[in-house]
């Protein structure tokens, strides 16, 4: 009987897989076709022109600046994140759960907002009597403050998984606390250090708003200047390709470093829980050290933004409302579309067993790995040649944003789909329910929390996204990000402040949605 039931289900599953293949193919095409066309556009030039473009001395300077910023950022974020992770995981630091939340708050602040605060609140006449940093040091300070949580979250998770018996064995063999940490614990943290460092480095390579406002020339900054100021955009296409190649090299290097690494326990039993180290008289110092990063990265910028916003001209209120509505419209549509695409991709990988389904699931992360400016430029070249009517339209902006944030929606959606038992769906199908009814009645009540969390993450990513919006938005369609960037470039800091506050406020609201879905899911 069981084999007969399964034989009845499998043809239906194959038929039901066909509608799922449509959004899967749409996502794959949307991610790969523009990049392929970017390469074709770059190679339209003759060989002599290509050689001249690629071998320019300026390219070497841009490469040096980009790699220097990425390497320095990995060092500074690790120097902040590792001690903080040790404090919150291995000591009796008071209110550790509160500090876990506070130390991740800078993720809600875009880099260009941090750059705006540095420009507006420091220097002569600024709220904070500090020299105004710019160039490399300014970009490094801002990016360090907003990206250290990537490294912190990665290292914290790794430290929670380290067996304390390993260090105790080293201590029993006569090694000191520092020597035991360096020889035993630090190698265990290697995957976390590489994973968090990769995210930080990719952020530095792809960043556009921070480096452009602080006048530090990297590949992203040069691509935008070349695209916006030059009539011949072949050089912009080559810069974008070089940026994509640099990203691919980083990803390949991370894979090579980790592919043969094995750190799992080989003995029997389970690891013991570590007793937290008592801070004693160092407790006030530890609390101050843990409170300093969120104070500098979140509290002081918010104070400066509120001070600047108090001088916001009343006549600009209509522009603020319009930009707020446009941001919610574009980000909301992109988040909804990303979830709508992520669900069939996750179901295809988990249920349908179509050829290449797992590869498409991995492909969903291409939109995040490819630098946004290169991704936007690829869409410009593709639509101008293949679909000119789409160029400069809202549907194109929403579609590109949805593909860019697809990976952020994919994580929670994939987890929710894999937690939904296929036997419930099979039971509904054997009782005569069609694919749509089965999804609405059986699957959706199980996966909706994951879909809501994925949508919230995608909305936060879309509302903060600057370069894609700047290049692909319609002429009269300004968002909070583009308005703030424009005002900041013209040194109109009071006018820009409410737009920056609105971005942070929207992001914070959807972080609340994430926390709510997590709490509901665990209850």
C-alpha positions as CSV (number, residue, x, y, z in Angstrom):
1,X,0.0,0.0,0.0
2,X,2.8,2.4,0.9
3,X,4.6,1.8,-2.4
4,X,1.3,2.4,-4.3
5,X,0.8,5.7,-2.5
6,X,4.3,6.8,-3.2
7,X,3.9,5.9,-6.8
8,X,0.8,8.0,-6.9
9,X,2.5,11.0,-5.3
10,X,5.7,11.1,-7.4
11,X,4.1,12.0,-10.7
12,X,2.1,14.7,-9.0
13,X,5.3,16.0,-7.4
14,X,7.0,16.1,-10.8
15,X,4.1,18.1,-12.2
16,X,4.0,20.4,-9.2
17,X,7.7,21.0,-9.7
18,X,7.1,22.6,-13.1
19,X,5.6,25.9,-11.7
20,X,8.4,26.0,-9.2
21,X,10.9,25.9,-12.0
22,X,9.7,29.2,-13.4
23,X,10.8,31.5,-10.5
24,X,13.9,29.4,-10.1
25,X,14.8,30.1,-13.8
26,X,13.9,33.7,-13.4
27,X,16.2,34.2,-10.4
28,X,19.1,32.3,-12.2
29,X,18.6,34.4,-15.3
30,X,18.3,37.6,-13.4
31,X,21.6,36.9,-11.6
32,X,23.7,35.6,-14.4
33,X,22.5,37.1,-17.7
34,X,23.4,40.8,-16.8
35,X,26.8,39.7,-15.6
36,X,27.4,37.8,-18.8
37,X,26.4,40.8,-20.7
38,X,28.7,43.0,-18.7
39,X,31.6,40.8,-19.8
40,X,30.4,41.0,-23.5
41,X,30.1,44.8,-23.2
42,X,33.7,45.1,-21.8
43,X,35.1,42.9,-24.6
44,X,33.4,44.9,-27.4
45,X,36.5,47.1,-27.4
46,X,39.4,46.1,-29.7
47,X,42.5,44.3,-28.2
48,X,44.6,47.4,-28.1
49,X,41.9,49.4,-26.2
50,X,41.4,46.5,-23.7
51,X,45.2,46.3,-23.1
52,X,45.3,50.0,-22.5
53,X,42.3,50.0,-20.1
54,X,43.4,47.0,-18.1
55,X,47.0,48.0,-17.7
56,X,46.4,51.6,-16.7
57,X,48.5,52.8,-13.7
58,X,45.3,54.0,-12.1
59,X,44.0,50.4,-11.9
60,X,47.0,49.4,-9.8
61,X,46.3,52.4,-7.5
62,X,42.7,51.4,-7.2
63,X,43.6,47.8,-6.5
64,X,46.1,48.9,-3.8
65,X,43.6,51.2,-2.1
66,X,40.8,48.6,-2.2
67,X,43.0,45.8,-0.8
68,X,44.6,48.1,1.8
69,X,41.2,49.1,3.1
70,X,39.9,45.5,3.1
71,X,43.0,44.1,4.9
72,X,43.0,46.9,7.5
73,X,39.3,46.5,8.1
74,X,39.8,42.8,8.8
75,X,42.5,43.6,11.3
76,X,40.6,46.3,13.2
77,X,37.3,44.5,13.3
78,X,39.0,41.3,14.6
79,X,40.9,43.4,17.2
80,X,37.6,44.7,18.5
81,X,35.4,41.6,18.1
82,X,37.7,38.9,19.6
83,X,38.0,40.5,23.0
84,X,34.3,41.3,23.1
85,X,33.4,37.8,22.2
86,X,35.7,36.5,24.9
87,X,34.1,38.8,27.4
88,X,30.5,37.9,26.6
89,X,31.1,34.1,26.3
90,X,33.8,33.3,28.8
91,X,33.4,35.7,31.7
92,X,30.7,36.6,34.2
93,X,30.2,40.0,32.5
94,X,26.9,41.5,33.9
95,X,23.9,41.7,31.6
96,X,25.5,39.6,28.9
97,X,22.3,39.1,26.9
98,X,21.8,42.9,26.8
99,X,25.4,43.3,25.6
100,X,24.8,40.7,22.9
101,X,22.0,42.9,21.5
102,X,23.9,46.2,22.0
103,X,27.0,44.9,20.3
104,X,25.1,44.0,17.1
105,X,23.1,47.2,16.8
106,X,25.6,48.9,14.5
107,X,24.5,46.6,11.7
108,X,21.3,48.7,11.4
109,X,23.4,51.8,10.5
110,X,24.5,52.0,6.8
111,X,28.1,53.0,6.2
112,X,27.1,56.2,4.3
113,X,25.1,57.3,7.4
114,X,28.2,56.8,9.5
115,X,30.3,58.8,7.0
116,X,27.6,61.6,7.0
117,X,27.8,61.8,10.8
118,X,31.6,62.1,10.8
119,X,31.4,64.9,8.2
120,X,28.6,66.8,9.9
121,X,29.5,66.3,13.6
122,X,33.2,66.8,13.6
123,X,35.6,69.6,12.5
124,X,34.9,73.3,12.9
125,X,31.4,74.0,14.2
126,X,30.7,70.3,14.7
127,X,28.9,68.9,17.8
128,X,32.0,66.9,18.7
129,X,35.3,68.9,18.9
130,X,37.4,66.4,17.0
131,X,39.4,66.6,13.8
132,X,37.3,65.6,10.8
133,X,38.8,62.4,9.4
134,X,38.6,61.7,5.7
135,X,40.3,59.5,3.1
136,X,41.6,56.1,4.2
137,X,41.5,56.8,7.9
138,X,37.9,58.2,7.8
139,X,36.7,55.2,5.7
140,X,38.5,52.7,8.0
141,X,37.0,54.3,11.2
142,X,33.4,54.3,9.8
143,X,33.6,50.8,8.3
144,X,35.2,49.4,11.4
145,X,32.4,50.7,13.7
146,X,29.6,49.3,11.5
147,X,31.1,46.0,10.4
148,X,32.8,44.6,13.6
149,X,29.4,42.9,14.5
150,X,29.9,40.5,11.6
151,X,33.2,39.3,13.1
152,X,31.8,39.4,16.6
153,X,28.8,37.2,15.8
154,X,31.0,34.7,14.0
155,X,33.6,34.5,16.8
156,X,31.0,34.4,19.5
157,X,29.3,31.4,17.9
158,X,32.6,29.6,17.5
159,X,33.7,30.2,21.1
160,X,30.4,28.8,22.4
161,X,31.3,25.6,20.5
162,X,34.9,25.1,21.8
163,X,35.2,22.3,24.2
164,X,36.8,23.7,27.5
165,X,38.6,20.3,28.1
166,X,41.0,21.1,25.3
167,X,42.4,24.1,27.0
168,X,42.4,22.4,30.3
169,X,44.5,19.6,28.9
170,X,47.0,22.1,27.6
171,X,47.1,23.8,31.0
172,X,47.7,20.5,32.8
173,X,50.7,20.0,30.5
174,X,52.3,23.2,31.9
175,X,51.2,25.8,29.4
176,X,50.0,29.2,30.7
177,X,46.6,30.7,30.0
178,X,47.9,32.8,27.0
179,X,49.9,29.9,25.5
180,X,47.0,27.5,25.8
181,X,44.7,30.0,24.1
182,X,47.1,30.6,21.2
183,X,48.0,26.9,20.7
184,X,44.6,25.3,21.3
185,X,41.7,27.7,21.1
186,X,42.8,30.1,18.4
187,X,43.2,27.3,15.8
188,X,39.6,26.3,16.7
189,X,38.5,29.8,15.8
190,X,40.1,29.7,12.3
191,X,36.8,29.0,10.4
192,X,35.0,31.8,12.3
193,X,37.9,34.2,11.8
194,X,38.0,33.5,8.0
195,X,34.2,33.6,7.7
196,X,33.7,36.8,9.5
197,X,36.8,38.3,7.9
198,X,35.5,37.3,4.5
199,X,32.2,39.2,5.1
200,X,34.1,42.2,6.3
201,X,36.5,42.2,3.4
202,X,33.6,41.8,0.9
203,X,31.8,44.7,2.6
204,X,35.0,46.9,2.2
205,X,35.4,45.9,-1.5
206,X,31.7,46.6,-2.3
207,X,31.2,49.7,-0.3
208,X,30.4,52.8,-2.3
209,X,28.7,55.4,0.0
210,X,31.3,55.6,2.7
211,X,34.4,55.8,0.4
212,X,32.7,58.3,-1.9
213,X,31.6,60.7,0.8
214,X,35.0,60.5,2.5
215,X,36.9,60.8,-0.8
216,X,38.9,57.6,-0.7
217,X,39.3,56.1,-4.2
218,X,38.5,52.4,-4.4
219,X,37.1,50.4,-7.3
220,X,33.5,51.2,-6.4
221,X,34.1,54.9,-6.2
222,X,36.0,54.9,-9.5
223,X,33.2,52.9,-11.2
224,X,30.6,55.4,-10.2
225,X,32.7,58.4,-11.3
226,X,33.4,56.8,-14.7
227,X,29.8,55.8,-15.2
228,X,28.3,59.2,-14.2
229,X,30.9,61.4,-15.9
230,X,32.1,59.7,-19.0
231,X,30.4,59.2,-22.3
232,X,32.4,56.0,-23.1
233,X,31.5,53.5,-20.4
234,X,33.7,50.7,-21.6
235,X,36.3,51.6,-18.9
236,X,33.5,51.5,-16.3
237,X,32.6,48.0,-17.5
238,X,36.2,46.9,-17.2
239,X,36.4,48.3,-13.7
240,X,33.3,46.5,-12.7
241,X,34.7,43.2,-14.1
242,X,37.9,43.7,-12.2
243,X,35.9,44.2,-9.0
244,X,33.9,41.0,-9.7
245,X,37.1,39.1,-10.3
246,X,38.6,40.4,-7.0
247,X,35.5,39.2,-5.2
248,X,35.7,35.8,-6.9
249,X,39.4,35.5,-5.8
250,X,38.5,36.2,-2.2
251,X,35.7,33.6,-2.2
252,X,38.1,31.1,-3.9
253,X,40.8,31.8,-1.3
254,X,38.4,31.3,1.6
255,X,37.3,27.9,0.1
256,X,40.9,26.7,-0.4
257,X,41.8,27.6,3.2
258,X,38.9,25.8,4.7
259,X,38.3,22.8,2.4
260,X,40.6,20.3,4.3
261,X,40.2,21.8,7.7
262,X,38.7,19.3,10.3
263,X,38.1,20.5,13.9
264,X,35.4,18.0,15.1
265,X,35.8,16.0,18.3
266,X,37.0,12.5,17.8
267,X,36.4,11.3,21.4
268,X,33.2,10.0,22.9
269,X,30.8,12.0,25.1
270,X,29.7,15.6,24.8
271,X,31.7,18.8,25.6
272,X,31.2,20.2,29.1
273,X,29.9,23.7,29.8
274,X,32.7,26.1,30.7
275,X,32.6,27.9,34.0
276,X,32.7,31.6,33.4
277,X,35.9,33.4,34.5
278,X,35.3,35.8,37.3
279,X,36.2,39.4,36.5
280,X,36.5,40.6,40.1
281,X,37.9,44.0,40.3
282,X,38.2,44.2,36.5
283,X,34.4,44.1,36.1
284,X,34.0,47.9,35.7
285,X,36.7,48.0,33.1
286,X,35.1,45.1,31.2
287,X,31.7,46.7,31.3
288,X,33.1,50.0,30.0
289,X,35.0,48.1,27.2
290,X,31.8,46.3,26.1
291,X,29.8,49.5,26.2
292,X,32.3,51.6,24.2
293,X,31.6,50.2,20.7
294,X,27.8,50.7,20.7
295,X,28.3,54.0,22.4
296,X,30.6,55.3,19.6
297,X,28.8,53.5,16.7
298,X,25.2,54.1,17.7
299,X,24.5,56.5,20.6
300,X,26.9,59.3,19.6
301,X,25.7,59.3,15.9
302,X,22.1,59.3,17.0
303,X,22.7,62.3,19.2
304,X,24.4,64.1,16.3
305,X,21.6,63.2,13.9
306,X,18.9,64.5,16.4
307,X,20.9,67.7,16.9
308,X,21.2,68.2,13.1
309,X,17.6,67.3,12.5
310,X,16.4,70.0,14.9
311,X,17.7,72.5,12.3
312,X,15.9,70.8,9.4
313,X,14.1,73.5,7.2
314,X,10.3,73.1,7.4
315,X,10.0,73.6,3.7
316,X,11.7,70.3,3.0
317,X,9.1,68.2,4.9
318,X,7.2,67.3,1.7
319,X,10.4,65.9,0.2
320,X,11.0,63.8,3.3
321,X,7.5,62.3,3.1
322,X,7.9,61.6,-0.6
323,X,11.3,59.9,-0.1
324,X,10.0,57.9,2.9
325,X,7.0,56.7,0.8
326,X,9.3,55.8,-2.2
327,X,11.7,53.9,0.1
328,X,8.9,51.9,1.7
329,X,7.4,51.2,-1.7
330,X,10.6,50.0,-3.4
331,X,12.0,48.1,-0.4
332,X,8.6,46.5,0.4
333,X,8.1,45.4,-3.1
334,X,11.7,44.1,-3.3
335,X,11.3,42.2,0.0
336,X,8.1,40.6,-1.1
337,X,9.5,39.6,-4.4
338,X,12.7,38.1,-2.8
339,X,10.5,36.0,-0.5
340,X,8.3,35.0,-3.4
341,X,11.4,33.8,-5.3
342,X,13.2,32.3,-2.2
343,X,10.2,30.0,-1.3
344,X,10.1,28.1,-4.6
345,X,13.9,27.9,-4.7
346,X,13.9,26.4,-1.2
347,X,11.1,24.0,-2.0
348,X,12.8,23.0,-5.3
349,X,16.0,22.2,-3.4
350,X,14.3,20.4,-0.6
351,X,11.4,18.6,-2.3
352,X,11.3,18.5,-6.1
353,X,14.8,17.0,-6.7
354,X,15.1,18.8,-10.0
355,X,18.5,18.6,-11.7
356,X,20.7,21.5,-10.6
357,X,18.3,22.5,-7.8
358,X,21.1,22.6,-5.2
359,X,23.2,24.7,-7.5
360,X,20.4,27.2,-8.0
361,X,20.1,27.4,-4.2
362,X,23.8,28.4,-4.0
363,X,23.3,30.7,-6.9
364,X,20.9,32.8,-4.8
365,X,23.9,34.1,-3.0
366,X,25.5,35.6,-6.1
367,X,23.4,38.7,-5.7
368,X,25.1,39.4,-2.4
369,X,28.6,38.3,-3.4
370,X,28.7,40.6,-6.5
371,X,29.4,44.2,-5.5
372,X,26.1,46.2,-5.8
373,X,27.7,48.8,-8.1
374,X,28.9,46.2,-10.6
375,X,25.5,44.5,-10.4
376,X,23.7,47.7,-11.1
377,X,26.0,48.6,-14.0
378,X,25.5,45.1,-15.5
379,X,21.7,45.8,-15.5
380,X,22.2,49.2,-17.2
381,X,24.2,47.7,-20.1
382,X,21.8,44.7,-20.4
383,X,18.6,46.7,-20.4
384,X,19.9,49.4,-22.8
385,X,20.6,46.7,-25.4
386,X,18.0,44.1,-24.7
387,X,15.0,46.0,-23.2
388,X,15.4,49.7,-23.5
389,X,11.8,50.3,-22.2
390,X,12.9,48.9,-18.8
391,X,15.8,51.2,-18.3
392,X,15.2,53.8,-15.6
393,X,11.9,52.2,-14.5
394,X,10.6,51.2,-11.1
395,X,10.0,47.5,-12.0
396,X,13.7,47.2,-13.0
397,X,14.8,48.8,-9.7
398,X,12.5,46.5,-7.7
399,X,13.7,43.4,-9.6
400,X,17.4,44.3,-9.2
401,X,16.9,45.0,-5.5
402,X,15.0,41.8,-4.9
403,X,17.9,39.8,-6.5
404,X,20.5,41.7,-4.5
405,X,18.7,40.9,-1.2
406,X,17.6,37.4,-2.2
407,X,20.3,35.8,-0.1
408,X,19.2,37.6,3.0
409,X,15.6,36.3,2.5
410,X,17.0,32.8,1.6
411,X,18.5,31.9,5.0
412,X,15.3,32.0,7.2
413,X,13.1,30.7,4.4
414,X,15.4,27.7,3.7
415,X,15.5,26.9,7.4
416,X,11.7,27.0,7.7
417,X,11.1,24.9,4.6
418,X,13.6,22.2,5.8
419,X,11.8,22.1,9.2
420,X,8.4,21.5,7.5
421,X,7.8,17.7,7.3
422,X,7.0,16.6,3.7
423,X,4.8,13.8,5.1
424,X,2.2,16.4,6.0
425,X,2.1,17.6,2.4
426,X,1.9,14.1,1.1
427,X,-1.0,13.3,3.4
428,X,-2.9,16.3,2.2
429,X,-2.2,15.3,-1.4
430,X,-3.4,11.8,-0.9
431,X,-6.7,13.2,0.5
432,X,-7.3,15.0,-2.8
433,X,-5.9,18.5,-2.0
434,X,-4.2,20.3,-5.0
435,X,-0.8,21.9,-4.8
436,X,-2.2,25.4,-4.0
437,X,-4.6,24.2,-1.3
438,X,-1.8,22.0,0.2
439,X,0.5,25.0,0.4
440,X,-2.1,27.4,1.9
441,X,-3.6,24.9,4.4
442,X,-0.5,22.8,5.4
443,X,2.8,24.4,4.4
444,X,2.2,28.1,4.9
445,X,1.2,27.9,8.6
446,X,4.6,26.2,9.2
447,X,6.9,28.4,7.1
448,X,5.3,31.8,7.5
449,X,7.6,32.8,10.4
450,X,10.7,32.0,8.3
451,X,9.1,34.0,5.4
452,X,8.4,36.9,7.7
453,X,12.0,36.9,9.0
454,X,13.4,36.6,5.5
455,X,11.2,39.5,4.4
456,X,12.3,41.7,7.3
457,X,16.0,41.0,6.5
458,X,15.4,41.7,2.8
459,X,13.5,44.9,3.6
460,X,16.4,46.2,5.8
461,X,18.9,45.4,3.1
462,X,16.8,47.1,0.4
463,X,16.0,50.2,2.3
464,X,19.7,50.8,3.1
465,X,20.9,50.0,-0.5
466,X,22.5,53.0,-2.1
467,X,24.4,52.3,-5.3
468,X,21.7,50.1,-7.0
469,X,19.1,52.7,-6.2
470,X,21.3,55.6,-7.3
471,X,21.9,54.0,-10.7
472,X,18.7,52.2,-11.5
473,X,16.0,54.5,-9.9
474,X,13.7,56.4,-12.3
475,X,14.6,60.1,-12.8
476,X,11.9,61.5,-10.5
477,X,12.1,58.7,-7.9
478,X,14.2,59.7,-4.9
479,X,14.5,57.5,-1.8
480,X,15.8,58.2,1.7
481,X,19.2,56.9,0.8
482,X,19.6,58.9,-2.5
483,X,18.3,62.1,-0.9
484,X,20.6,61.9,2.1
485,X,23.6,61.1,-0.2
486,X,22.8,64.0,-2.5
487,X,22.4,66.5,0.4
488,X,25.6,65.2,2.0
489,X,27.6,65.7,-1.2
490,X,26.5,69.3,-1.2
491,X,27.4,69.7,2.5
492,X,23.7,70.3,3.4
493,X,24.0,68.4,6.7
494,X,20.8,69.7,8.4
495,X,18.8,68.8,5.3
496,X,20.3,65.3,5.2
497,X,19.9,64.4,8.9
498,X,16.1,63.5,8.9
499,X,16.6,61.2,5.9
500,X,19.4,59.4,7.8
501,X,17.3,59.2,10.9
502,X,14.4,57.7,8.9
503,X,16.7,55.1,7.4
504,X,17.9,54.1,10.9
505,X,14.3,54.1,12.2
506,X,13.0,51.9,9.5
507,X,15.9,49.5,9.9
508,X,15.3,49.4,13.7
509,X,11.6,48.7,13.2
510,X,12.3,45.7,11.1
511,X,15.0,44.4,13.4
512,X,12.1,44.4,15.9
513,X,10.1,42.3,13.5
514,X,13.0,39.8,13.3
515,X,13.2,39.6,17.1
516,X,9.4,39.1,17.3
517,X,9.5,36.3,14.7
518,X,12.4,34.6,16.5
519,X,10.5,34.8,19.8
520,X,7.3,33.5,18.3
521,X,9.1,30.7,16.6
522,X,10.8,29.5,19.8
523,X,7.6,29.7,21.9
